[in-house]
Each structure stands twice: as structure tokens, then as C-alpha cells.
Amino acid sequence: MNPTPPSAPADHAVQPAEGYAGDIAARTAHQWMQDGTVVLVDVRTDAEREWVGFVPGAVAVAWKQWPGMALNPRFDDDMRAAAEGGRRTLALLCRSGVRSVAAARRATELGLVAYNVLGGFEGDADAQGQRGHRNGWRHDGLPWRQG
């Protein structure tokens, strides 16, 4: 049986989604990670985590890999391992919260409970096409490292 995340305050509510457990804010993912409620899984490429930064304690399971952005052939097995065979709930993080939706849907197809982290690591692009100014893990001042 999968654990159920606790009820969140109104500003951290789970937003309904189709095909996976729901969308959550980065702050909610961080709090649930700290509480041990979820395993944070970073589904960005190895190159993104290396060059842009990563969340300490997150499990790295690329959805697609650079170069070519081919689907990771080990994704299913690695997600099952991250979820400890379905005993743990997952919160999935990508650059902006788009790839993690596809990954959350796939995890759900595997019988896992998976949430998408809105805004991802870098956040949505602003009017100038730049990330990090509107939302996302780094924008919210949550722990991360580079290098």
C-alpha cells in the first residue's frame, strides 16, 4: 500500500491532474521530502543536473537522455527502485514541470503514486524567455547545489 501525503495547507494544495496523483508546488514537495512523505525524483538529464544544478537528496532518474533526448530504457526499473517497489510516494521534478508530467503518468501506469512539481527546478520562462524569475525550486529559495 502506498503512503498518502498529509493534507496540505490551502497555499500548498494538491491540484488535480489527469493520469497521475496531482500537481504540487515546489515548497510542498520540499516539505514532504523533509517529512519523509515523498521521494523527490529529478527526471532531468544527467547533463542538466551537472551543469544547471541539483537538489541534494533527490534521486536522479532521467526521463530522457542527452544527446538526442531518447527515452531512458531503465526508467521503469529505476522508478520502481526509487519508490521501493511501490511503498513510497514520488514527487517528480524536471526543468519546468513539463517532462515530469509525462514521467508521472508513466510512473502511475507502473502502479506507483506520483506527483508533478509545478515550475520544476528552473521555473517557467518569463516574457524575455528567461527562467528563474517566475516560479520553480530555485526561485522559491529551496536547497540546491551546483557542480
DAKAPE-V617150 format. One record per helix or strand of 2 or more residues. SS is the DSSP state (helix for helix, strand for strand). FROM is the first residue (numbers start at 1). TO is the last residue. If there is no record, write none. Layout:
{{SS/FROM/TO} {SS/FROM/TO}}
//
This chain:
{{helix/10/12} {strand/22/24} {helix/26/35} {strand/38/42} {helix/46/52} {strand/59/60} {strand/64/65} {strand/70/71} {helix/75/82} {helix/84/86} {strand/89/93} {helix/99/109} {strand/114/117}}
//
